Amino acid sequence: MDLSKIKTLIDFVGRSKITELTVTEKDVTVRIFRASPRETAVAEPSKEPGSTTSLIPDVSSSVEKTSHAVKAPVFGVLHRAPAPGEPPFVAIGDAVEEGQTLFIIEAMKVFNTIAAPRSGRITLLTDIDNGEVETGDLLAEIA
């Protein structure tokens, strides 16, 4: 399977309402998936009960104030800025709008933009820049 087909499949999943797609061609299988913002928000507090941010879920247990985790949807090289030498897309404390670009993950020469799942303020930001991230790694939190 060539990279243009994989890119087309990634774009298809990004534009559609499906959350998982598995395609097999000859001896190569490609699995593309994404978590909905609701699933991410529900799963996040249970994964970090003993962390220093455990006070945030206690405060955010009310419906009005919750933080949303932004996780890496794919394995690849994380870029916090649009190009070398340019300022990063966001910093801690920045206000972001839903759909605003937060990061770029480069995977197999394909650049995937990671957008904010909701509007809010950046409360946590990864230190990784131009380094590898795994699928599911916490990149940022938006409150």
Secondary structure as GFF3:
##gff-version 3
##sequence-region A 1 143
A	DSSP	alpha_helix	3	15	.	.	.	ID=ss1
A	DSSP	beta_strand	20	25	.	.	.	ID=ss2
A	DSSP	beta_strand	28	33	.	.	.	ID=ss3
A	DSSP	alpha_helix	37	47	.	.	.	ID=ss4
A	DSSP	three_ten_helix	52	54	.	.	.	ID=ss5
A	DSSP	alpha_helix	55	59	.	.	.	ID=ss6
A	DSSP	beta_strand	68	71	.	.	.	ID=ss7
A	DSSP	beta_strand	76	79	.	.	.	ID=ss8
A	DSSP	beta_strand	95	96	.	.	.	ID=ss9
A	DSSP	beta_strand	101	107	.	.	.	ID=ss10
A	DSSP	beta_strand	110	115	.	.	.	ID=ss11
A	DSSP	beta_strand	120	125	.	.	.	ID=ss12
A	DSSP	beta_strand	131	133	.	.	.	ID=ss13
A	DSSP	beta_strand	138	142	.	.	.	ID=ss14
###
